Amino acid sequence: MEFEAVIGLEIHVEMKTNSKMFSSGPVSFGIDPNTEVNIVDMAFPGTMPVPNKQAVINAIRVSNALHMSIDDTVIFERKNYFYSDLPKGYQITQQFRPIGREGYLTINVNGEDKKIGIERLHMEEDTCKQLHSWDFSLLDYNRAGIPLIEIVSKPEMRSGEEAAKYVEKIRSIVSFLDVSDGKMEEGSLRCDVNISLREKGTEKFGTKVEIKNLNSLANIQKAIEFEISRQSIILDFGGHIEQETRRFDEGSKETVLMRVKTDAVDYKYFTEPNIAPIKLSKEFIEGAIKTSPELAEHRLERYKSLGLNDYDSSLLLSNKETSDYFDEVNKSGANPKLIANWIIGDVQSYLNKNGISIKEFKVAPKHLGGLIKLVEANKVSNKQAREIFEHMLVEDKDPELYVKELGFVQVSDEGELLSIISELLDANPNLIADYKAGKDRVLGFFVGQIMKKTQGKANPSLTSKLLVQEIMKR
């Protein structure tokens, strides 16, 4: 029997606001456990929640990027449950009126575009971080209360590759909008997968299995592919799928049972009594959208207008920090294509070799731009520029200063170069005949001798041009 996968995703995105969703507690990562908790997050008696304005703006911006209808009234509900991850015994969320509804996202798989429907986007607060051992659990409440948006897709994906592409596009949107850093490895973006199989050609859904907390694009694809295979084998042998919650084991590359689901949990949702409904004005919503940072797809169009090809543009847009660095260097007025070549080549090679991100890169954008302009102006050769670049990696300063310190003044005086060329040609008449006979490598020899004579300072392009002219005169 041939089966078709029905896949829907729930993505939780931690927002990088200065404070938490309903308190003034700071938002941070990697701080010592329980050192940045707040009396509101810890549910001290008499404390009251106050919604984070920037979180609302962020939610509007993401909803707009996902082509969603935006609700002009913000209403929160309580999701009641008894669990240790939130001290107050409930989570403040949006259950009945999410801020964003009925949107879509277009992904490209194997050269074909596919539109994936999105059911809802709502705001809520994050829970604390829990570390479980065999006989105890550790709770870090620093994360409790961090603003979240949850994005719930419609069950319109059919493969692990489609799901990974969808998450990658969501990550790009929230990163370029400055809503989140999108770092899955740090938990800033977490993904739950709902997957079922049905006989191909039928409309009825099969029994749904949930895979929790997938933390990389590769794991999303691998987990889904394994689960499709696992469920297919069970159904082929006449078995039935249990409604379960599973996790992905990175060691075995398999999904593993966490718990069997029976009845749906009744969270007894009701309107949060401590937060009155908030009416958003048309001007507020439009202002949030108009001031949105530039999305990757819009930067792509801008890069094309600068003369960059799709390949170079896609590499620059692989993460927001690289794209931002390119934009800053581009302000120098250097050639955009040369800037892209330097960032994709020399800069990225250095970052990879040292295991750092471009945010940790020492060379200021204006200095890299200045170096590229020196090459464009024929003041230094490419070889000299790379030597200067090596010095800038140690001490970042204006490349013009290194030109003086290293004595890199390129010889572009035609009279001086013609004098050297004439002397060289007079001494090698036999090589002139070889060049005219079609032995092009002779030109390389002549250029090398001129570079040696000028200690590498001769302008390469001008030297080659003058050399050919003088040879053809003889």
C-alpha positions in Angstrom: 0.0 0.0 0.0 1.3 3.5 -0.8 1.0 6.0 2.0 1.2 9.8 2.1 2.6 11.8 5.0 0.5 14.6 6.5 2.8 16.9 8.4 2.1 20.1 10.5 4.6 22.1 12.5 4.4 24.1 15.7 7.3 26.5 16.0 8.1 28.4 19.2 10.3 31.5 18.8 11.9 33.2 21.7 11.9 37.0 21.2 15.1 39.0 21.9 13.4 41.8 23.7 15.1 43.6 26.6 12.6 42.4 29.1 10.2 39.5 29.6 6.7 39.1 28.3 4.9 40.3 31.4 7.6 41.7 33.7 10.7 43.9 33.8 13.0 40.8 34.2 15.9 40.8 31.8 16.1 38.5 28.8 19.5 36.8 28.4 21.3 33.6 27.5 24.1 31.7 29.3 23.7 33.5 32.6 24.1 31.6 35.8 20.9 29.7 36.7 18.2 31.6 38.7 20.2 34.9 38.8 17.9 36.9 36.6 14.5 36.1 38.0 11.7 38.6 38.8 9.0 38.7 41.4 6.3 38.6 38.7 7.9 35.6 37.0 8.2 33.8 40.4 4.5 34.5 41.1 5.0 36.5 44.3 1.6 37.4 45.8 0.2 40.7 44.7 2.4 41.0 41.6 0.6 42.0 38.3 1.6 41.2 34.7 2.2 44.0 32.2 2.4 43.1 28.5 5.6 43.9 26.7 5.0 46.5 23.9 7.9 45.4 21.8 6.8 41.8 21.9 3.4 43.0 20.4 5.2 44.9 17.7 7.4 41.9 16.9 4.3 39.6 16.6 2.7 42.1 14.3 5.8 42.2 12.1 6.1 38.4 11.8 2.3 38.1 11.2 2.6 40.6 8.3 5.6 38.8 6.8 3.5 35.6 6.9 0.6 37.3 5.0 -1.7 36.9 8.0 -4.8 38.8 9.1 -3.8 40.9 12.2 -6.2 41.2 15.1 -6.6 44.7 16.3 -7.4 43.6 19.9 -4.9 41.8 22.1 -6.6 39.4 24.5 -4.7 36.9 26.7 -5.9 33.7 28.4 -4.7 31.5 31.2 -3.6 28.0 30.4 -4.0 26.2 33.7 -1.9 23.2 34.7 0.1 22.1 37.7 3.7 21.7 36.7 7.0 23.0 38.0 8.1 24.9 34.9 5.9 28.0 35.9 5.6 28.9 39.6 2.2 30.4 39.3 0.6 27.2 38.0 -0.6 28.6 34.7 0.8 30.1 31.5 -0.4 33.4 30.0 -1.1 32.8 26.3 -3.5 33.6 23.5 -5.9 30.7 22.9 -9.1 32.1 21.4 -7.9 35.3 19.6 -4.4 34.9 18.3 -2.8 38.1 17.0 -2.3 36.5 13.6 -4.6 34.2 11.6 -4.8 32.5 8.2 -1.4 33.2 6.5 1.0 31.3 4.3 4.6 30.8 3.5 6.1 29.9 0.1 9.0 27.4 0.1 11.0 26.1 -2.9 11.7 22.4 -3.1 13.5 20.9 -6.1 13.0 24.0 -8.1 9.3 24.2 -7.5 7.4 26.7 -5.3 4.9 25.4 -2.8 2.6 27.4 -0.6 2.2 26.2 3.0 -0.8 27.5 4.9 -0.4 28.9 8.4 -3.3 28.6 10.9 -2.3 31.0 13.6 0.4 33.0 15.4 0.0 33.8 19.0 2.0 35.4 21.9 2.8 33.7 25.2 5.4 33.4 27.9 8.1 30.8 28.0 8.5 28.2 30.8 11.6 27.6 32.9 14.5 25.4 31.7 14.5 21.9 33.3 17.4 19.5 33.6 16.3 16.0 34.5 18.5 13.3 36.1 17.5 9.8 37.1 16.6 10.9 40.7 16.3 14.7 40.7 15.4 17.7 38.5 17.1 21.1 38.3 15.0 24.2 37.5 16.4 27.4 36.0 13.8 30.1 36.1 15.8 32.6 34.1 13.9 31.5 31.0 10.5 31.7 32.7 8.5 34.6 31.2 10.6 35.2 28.1 8.3 36.4 25.3 7.4 33.7 22.8 5.5 33.6 19.5 4.1 30.3 18.5 3.5 29.7 14.8 1.2 26.8 13.9 1.1 25.6 10.3 -1.7 23.7 8.6 -1.0 20.0 7.9 0.1 20.7 4.3 3.7 19.4 4.2 4.4 16.0 2.8 8.1 15.3 3.4 11.0 15.9 5.8 12.6 18.1 3.2 9.5 20.3 2.9 9.4 20.7 6.7 13.1 21.6 7.0 12.7 24.2 4.2 9.6 25.6 6.0 11.5 26.0 9.3 14.5 27.5 7.5 12.3 30.1 6.0 10.6 30.9 9.3 14.1 31.2 10.9 15.2 33.6 8.2 12.1 35.8 8.7 12.4 36.1 12.5 16.2 36.7 12.2 16.0 39.4 9.6 13.1 41.1 11.4 15.3 41.2 14.5 12.6 39.4 16.4 14.9 36.5 17.4 18.4 35.2 16.8 16.8 32.0 15.6 19.5 29.8 17.2 18.0 26.4 17.4 21.0 25.0 19.3 20.4 27.5 22.1 16.6 26.9 22.1 15.7 30.3 20.7 13.7 28.5 18.0 12.1 25.1 18.9 10.0 22.9 16.7 7.3 20.2 17.4 6.2 18.0 14.5 2.8 16.4 14.1 2.8 13.6 11.6 0.4 10.9 10.4 0.1 8.7 7.4 -2.9 8.0 5.2 -3.5 5.9 2.1 -2.5 8.0 -1.0 -5.6 9.4 -2.7 -7.7 9.5 0.5 -8.7 12.6 2.5 -9.1 11.2 6.0 -6.2 11.8 8.4 -4.4 8.9 10.1 -3.5 8.8 13.8 -1.3 11.7 14.7 2.1 11.2 16.4 3.9 14.2 17.9 7.7 14.6 17.9 8.9 17.1 20.5 11.6 19.7 20.6 13.6 19.2 17.5 16.7 21.5 17.6 18.1 21.5 14.1 17.0 21.5 10.4 18.9 18.2 9.9 17.2 16.6 12.8 13.7 17.7 11.7 14.2 16.1 8.3 15.8 12.9 9.8 13.1 12.5 12.4 10.3 12.9 9.9 11.9 10.5 7.4 12.3 7.9 10.2 8.8 8.3 11.5 7.3 7.9 7.9 9.3 4.7 7.6 8.3 3.4 11.1 4.6 4.1 10.6 4.6 2.6 7.1 6.0 -0.7 8.3 3.4 -0.9 11.1 0.6 -0.2 8.7 1.9 -2.6 6.0 1.9 -5.4 8.6 -1.7 -4.7 9.6 -0.9 -2.9 12.8 -2.3 0.4 14.0 -0.6 3.6 15.0 -0.8 4.7 18.6 -1.3 8.3 19.4 2.0 9.1 21.0 4.5 11.8 21.9 8.0 10.9 20.8 11.5 12.5 20.7 14.4 12.2 18.3 17.5 10.3 19.5 20.5 11.8 17.7 22.6 8.8 18.5 20.4 6.1 16.9 18.8 8.5 14.4 15.4 7.2 15.5 12.3 8.6 17.3 11.8 7.2 20.8 8.6 6.9 22.8 8.1 9.5 25.5 4.5 8.9 26.5 1.3 7.5 25.0 -1.6 10.1 24.6 -5.1 9.1 25.6 -7.5 11.9 26.2 -6.7 15.5 25.4 -5.6 17.6 28.4 -8.3 20.1 29.5 -6.3 23.3 30.4 -9.5 25.1 31.6 -8.7 28.2 29.5 -10.3 31.5 30.7 -9.6 35.2 30.0 -6.6 36.5 32.0 -8.3 38.7 34.6 -5.2 40.8 35.3 -4.8 42.0 31.7 -7.6 44.0 30.2 -8.2 43.7 26.4 -5.8 46.0 24.5 -7.2 47.8 21.5 -4.5 48.4 18.9 -5.0 51.5 16.7 -4.7 51.3 13.0 -1.7 53.7 13.3 0.1 51.5 15.8 -0.3 48.4 13.5 0.8 50.2 10.4 3.7 51.8 12.2 5.0 48.4 13.4 4.8 47.2 9.8 6.3 50.3 8.2 9.3 50.3 10.6 10.0 46.5 10.1 13.6 45.7 9.2 14.3 44.4 5.7 13.5 40.8 5.0 16.0 38.5 3.2 13.8 38.3 0.1 13.8 42.1 -0.2 17.6 42.2 0.4 17.9 39.6 -2.4 16.2 42.0 -4.9 18.5 44.8 -3.7 21.6 42.7 -4.1 20.5 41.7 -7.7 20.2 45.4 -8.5 23.8 45.8 -7.3 24.9 43.3 -9.9 25.3 40.2 -7.6 24.3 36.8 -8.9 21.9 34.4 -7.1 24.7 32.3 -5.8 26.7 35.1 -4.2 23.5 36.7 -2.8 22.3 33.4 -1.2 25.7 33.0 0.6 25.5 36.6 1.9 21.9 36.0 3.0 22.7 32.7 4.7 22.6 34.6 8.0 21.6 38.1 9.0 25.0 39.0 10.5 26.9 38.3 7.2 24.3 40.3 5.2 24.6 43.2 7.7 28.4 43.2 7.4 28.1 43.3 3.6 25.7 46.2 3.7 28.1 48.1 6.0 31.1 47.5 3.7 29.0 48.5 0.8 28.6 52.0 2.3 32.3 52.5 1.6 31.5 52.8 -2.2 33.6 49.8 -3.2 32.5 47.6 -6.0 29.7 45.3 -4.6 30.9 42.3 -6.5 34.4 42.6 -5.1 33.0 43.1 -1.6 31.0 39.9 -2.0 34.1 38.0 -3.3 36.2 39.1 -0.3 33.5 38.3 2.3 32.6 34.9 0.7 36.3 34.1 0.2 38.9 35.5 2.5 36.6 36.6 5.4 34.6 33.4 5.5 37.8 31.3 5.3 39.2 33.1 8.3 36.0 32.7 10.3 35.8 29.0 9.5 39.4 28.4 10.4 39.0 30.2 13.8 35.5 28.9 14.6 34.0 32.3 15.1 31.0 34.2 13.7 31.2 37.4 11.7 30.0 39.3 14.8 33.3 38.4 16.4 35.3 39.5 13.3 37.9 42.2 14.1 38.1 44.0 10.8 35.8 47.0 10.6 33.5 47.1 7.5 34.9 50.6 6.6 38.5 49.2 6.7 37.7 46.3 4.5 35.9 48.6 2.1 38.9 50.9 2.1 41.2 48.0 1.2 39.0 46.9 -1.7 39.0 50.5 -3.0 42.8 50.5 -2.9 42.8 47.5 -5.2 40.2 49.1 -7.5 42.3 52.3 -7.7 45.3 50.2 -8.6 47.2 51.5 -5.6 47.9 48.0 -4.4 47.9 44.6 -6.2 45.6 41.7 -5.1 48.7 40.0 -3.6 49.6 43.1 -1.6 46.0 43.6 -0.5 45.9 40.1 0.9 49.1 40.8 2.8 47.6 43.9 4.2 44.5 41.9 5.1 46.6 39.5 7.2 48.0 42.5 9.1 44.5 43.9 9.6 43.4 40.6 11.2 46.1 41.1 13.9 45.5 44.9 14.3 42.5 46.5 12.7 43.4 49.9 11.3 43.1 52.0 8.1 44.7 50.0 5.2 46.2 53.3 3.9 48.5 53.2 7.0 49.6 49.6 6.1 50.4 50.7 2.6 52.9 53.3 4.0 54.3 51.0 6.7 54.9 48.1 4.2 56.0 50.3 1.4 53.2 49.1 -0.9 53.2 51.9 -3.4 52.1 50.4 -6.8 54.1 51.5 -9.8 51.5 52.8 -12.3 53.7 55.3 -14.1 53.7 54.3 -17.8 57.1 55.9 -18.4 58.8 54.0 -15.6 57.1 50.7 -16.7 57.9 51.2 -20.4 61.6 51.8 -19.5 61.7 48.4 -17.6 59.8 46.6 -20.4 62.1 47.9 -23.2 65.2 46.8 -21.3 63.7 43.4 -20.7 62.6 42.9 -24.4 66.0 44.1 -25.7 67.6 41.4 -23.6 65.2 38.6 -24.8 64.6 38.9 -28.6 64.2 35.2 -29.0 61.2 35.2 -26.5 59.5 37.9 -28.5 59.6 35.6 -31.5 58.2 32.7 -29.3 55.3 34.9 -28.2 54.4 35.9 -31.7 54.6 32.2 -32.6 51.7 31.5 -30.2 53.6 30.6 -27.0 51.4 32.7 -24.6 53.3 31.5 -21.5 56.1 33.8 -22.5 54.0 36.8 -21.4 53.8 35.3 -17.8 57.6 35.1 -17.7 57.9 38.7 -18.8 55.4 39.9 -16.2 57.2 37.9 -13.5 60.5 39.5 -14.4 59.0 42.9 -14.2 57.4 42.2 -10.8 60.8 41.0 -9.6 62.4 44.1 -10.9 59.8 46.3 -9.1 59.7 44.2 -6.0 56.1 43.3 -6.8 54.9 46.9 -7.0 54.2 47.0 -10.8 50.5 47.5 -11.7 49.7 44.0 -13.1 47.0 45.0 -15.5 48.8 48.0 -16.8 52.0 46.0 -17.1 50.4 43.3 -19.2 48.7 45.9 -21.5 52.0 47.8 -22.1 54.0 44.6 -22.5 51.7 43.3 -25.3 51.8 46.7 -27.0 55.6 46.8 -27.0 56.0 43.2 -28.1 53.7 43.8 -31.1 55.7 46.8 -32.2 58.8 44.7 -32.6 
